[in-house]
Amino acid sequence: MATFPTWVQIGWREMTLTPGNVVQTSELERGRPRSRRIASDARDSLELTLYFNTIAQQTEFEDWFDQEINSGADWFDFTDPRTGTVRQAHFAQGEIGALKFESNTLAYATRTVKLELMRSTWSGA
C-alpha cells in the first residue's frame, strides 16, 4: 500500500478534524429517539494545508497522487499528525485540491486538501 510522502510539510494551524459518526438515530412517535450503532469503524474528515517550497515538490506530489494512489482512487497509509499513529486514508471524492501560488516565482505554493481517515471505534468487549 502507498504511503503519504513524508517530505510534504503539513500546516497544523489550518488543520481541522471532524470525527465520523457510527450511530444512527431514529425518531419515534413517542418517547426518546432510538439510537443504534451502525458501524465499527468511523470515517473521520481531516482538512489540512500542504506546503511546497519548489516546483519540483509540487510536481513530485502530483506524480505520487496520479501514479501511486491511482489519481486519488486508492487508499494509502497516513501518519496522523495528532496521535502519530498510521491510519488508512484517501482523498475525499478523489479531489487533490487547488494549488495556490504564494510567490511570484511560482515555486512556493500551498494546497488545501480533505482526507478521510478510518478510525476503529470497536473495543471488542
VMD Tcl script that draws the C-alpha trace (Angstrom):
set ca {
  {0.00 0.00 0.00}
  {1.21 3.50 -0.79}
  {2.37 5.86 1.95}
  {1.77 9.60 2.12}
  {5.04 11.38 1.24}
  {6.93 12.21 4.43}
  {8.67 15.22 2.88}
  {5.38 17.13 2.40}
  {5.02 19.85 5.02}
  {1.64 19.95 6.77}
  {0.28 23.17 8.28}
  {-1.01 22.32 11.73}
  {-2.63 25.74 12.31}
  {-5.08 25.22 9.45}
  {-5.83 21.58 10.28}
  {-9.39 20.62 11.28}
  {-10.54 17.13 12.30}
  {-14.22 16.19 12.19}
  {-14.98 12.81 13.80}
  {-17.15 10.40 11.87}
  {-20.44 9.14 13.24}
  {-21.16 5.45 13.87}
  {-24.62 5.90 15.41}
  {-27.97 6.14 13.65}
  {-30.85 7.84 15.46}
  {-34.50 7.20 14.62}
  {-37.30 9.44 15.82}
  {-40.18 7.55 17.42}
  {-43.80 8.55 17.70}
  {-43.41 8.84 21.48}
  {-40.58 8.96 23.93}
  {-36.87 9.31 23.36}
  {-35.35 8.74 19.93}
  {-33.82 5.30 19.42}
  {-30.09 5.16 18.69}
  {-28.09 2.19 17.47}
  {-24.55 1.56 16.37}
  {-24.30 1.04 12.59}
  {-20.54 0.61 12.08}
  {-17.39 -0.50 13.90}
  {-15.12 1.96 12.07}
  {-15.61 5.71 11.80}
  {-14.58 7.73 8.77}
  {-13.07 10.94 10.13}
  {-12.64 14.01 7.94}
  {-9.30 15.86 8.10}
  {-8.81 19.16 6.30}
  {-5.24 20.36 6.07}
  {-2.91 22.58 4.10}
  {0.15 21.17 2.36}
  {3.20 23.39 1.77}
  {5.56 23.10 -1.20}
  {8.86 25.01 -1.41}
  {9.76 24.20 -5.02}
  {8.10 23.44 -8.32}
  {9.82 20.04 -8.18}
  {7.99 19.25 -4.91}
  {4.67 20.28 -6.46}
  {5.29 18.02 -9.44}
  {6.53 15.12 -7.31}
  {3.37 15.28 -5.16}
  {1.14 15.34 -8.25}
  {3.05 12.35 -9.67}
  {2.57 10.46 -6.37}
  {-1.16 11.29 -6.48}
  {-1.57 10.15 -10.10}
  {0.70 7.10 -10.11}
  {0.89 5.74 -6.55}
  {-2.73 6.18 -5.49}
  {-4.45 6.00 -8.87}
  {-5.44 9.69 -9.09}
  {-6.99 9.57 -5.62}
  {-8.99 6.37 -6.08}
  {-6.81 4.22 -3.77}
  {-6.30 4.30 -0.03}
  {-2.86 4.96 1.49}
  {-1.08 4.92 4.85}
  {-1.10 8.31 6.56}
  {0.57 9.17 9.86}
  {-1.96 11.09 11.93}
  {-0.15 14.32 12.95}
  {-2.13 14.47 16.20}
  {-1.57 10.93 17.51}
  {1.41 9.69 15.49}
  {-0.49 6.51 14.55}
  {-0.67 5.21 11.00}
  {-4.22 5.26 9.63}
  {-5.78 4.31 6.31}
  {-6.69 7.45 4.36}
  {-7.83 8.65 0.97}
  {-8.62 11.97 -0.66}
  {-12.30 12.81 -0.19}
  {-14.08 12.31 -3.52}
  {-10.67 11.83 -5.16}
  {-10.02 15.58 -5.18}
  {-6.45 16.86 -4.80}
  {-7.44 20.47 -4.12}
  {-6.37 23.69 -5.81}
  {-2.71 24.72 -5.93}
  {-2.35 28.27 -4.58}
  {0.86 30.07 -5.52}
  {2.38 32.13 -2.72}
  {5.27 33.77 -4.58}
  {5.84 35.41 -7.95}
  {8.32 32.67 -8.91}
  {5.51 30.09 -8.53}
  {7.92 27.93 -6.52}
  {6.32 28.38 -3.10}
  {2.74 27.08 -3.08}
  {0.07 25.57 -0.85}
  {-2.68 23.07 -1.47}
  {-5.69 22.63 0.82}
  {-6.93 19.03 0.82}
  {-9.58 17.00 2.58}
  {-8.70 13.46 3.66}
  {-10.94 10.76 5.01}
  {-9.27 8.60 7.66}
  {-10.54 5.33 9.08}
  {-10.68 5.01 12.88}
  {-11.64 1.87 14.75}
  {-14.30 2.55 17.38}
  {-14.90 -1.02 18.40}
  {-13.27 -2.32 21.56}
  {-14.48 -5.89 21.02}
  {-15.82 -6.07 24.57}
}
mol new
graphics top color blue
foreach p $ca { graphics top sphere $p radius 0.5 }
foreach p [lrange $ca 0 end-1] q [lrange $ca 1 end] { graphics top cylinder $p $q radius 0.2 }
display resetview
